[in-house]
């Protein structure tokens, strides 16, 4: 693609040509996902009129929020922290999260 205009006029850096490395990008994406999950699960638990559906579905969504907030978010944060230190099991757990 030397000399050609990139598609849509967007010139993304190629791997190895500067920019962020793949692990750094994955770390940043994981942080954004954790923040989004914190906001959505926290909102689901604190705003009682957020879920407008029948009782079965509403109860299931509250249950998801109740598990996600205290269990999934800390597991994700622990996995990405330990994966950053090079722990192979943590890298596997991070990928699975």
N, C-alpha and C positions, 0 to 999 in steps of 0.2 A: 504494500500500500504506500510505498514511498512516492511522494508527489501527488497522490490522489487525495481528494477531499474525503474525509471520513463520512459514514452514513449519518444523516440528520445534522451534520455540522458539529457533532460532538466528538472530541478527540480524547478518548480514554487512554490513560497510560497503560502500556503493556507491562506484564509482569517482568521484573528485572530492569525496568527503565525508570526507576524512581517511583514516587507515590507510596502508597501503603502496601506492605507485604500481606499475603493472604492470611496469616495468623492474626495480624493486627486488625485487618478488616473484620475477621470473624469475631474477635474480641469486642470491637465497637458495636457490631450488630447484636451480639449477646447482651451488651449493656442496654441498648435500646429496647430489646425484647423484654428484659427484666423490668425496666421502667414502665413499659406499656402494660405488662401483666400486673405490676403493682397498682397502677391506676385503675385498670379495669376490674380487677378482683376486689380492690378496696372499695370502688364505687358500687359494685354489685352487693357487697356486704353492708355498706353504710346507707345507700339510697334504697329504701324499701319499695318505692314505686318504680324502680328502674325496669324490672322484669314484668311485662304485662302479658301473661299467658295463663294457661290453666294451672291448677295447683301442682300437678305432677311435674310439669316442665319447670316451673318456677323453683320448686324444691330441688330438682336436679341441678339447676344452674347455681343455686345457693350452695349446694354441696360441692360443686366444682370449685367455686370461689373459696370455700372453706378449706379445701385441700390445697389449692394452688398457692394461696397467700402464705401460709406458714410452712409448707413443705417444699413445693416445687421451686419457688424463688430462692430460698436459701440453698437448696441443692445445686441450682444453676450457678449461683454466685460462688459456692465452694468449689464446684467442678472447674469453673474457668480460672479461679485463683490458683488452684493446685496444678491445673494444666499449664498455666503460665510458668510454673516452676519446673515443668518437665516430667511430672508424674504420668506414666503411661495409662494407668487405670483412670485417672482423672480426665485425661484426654478422651478416653472412650466414653466415660460418663457424660462429658461435655457434648460430645457429638450426638449422643442419644437424647439429650435434653432438647 
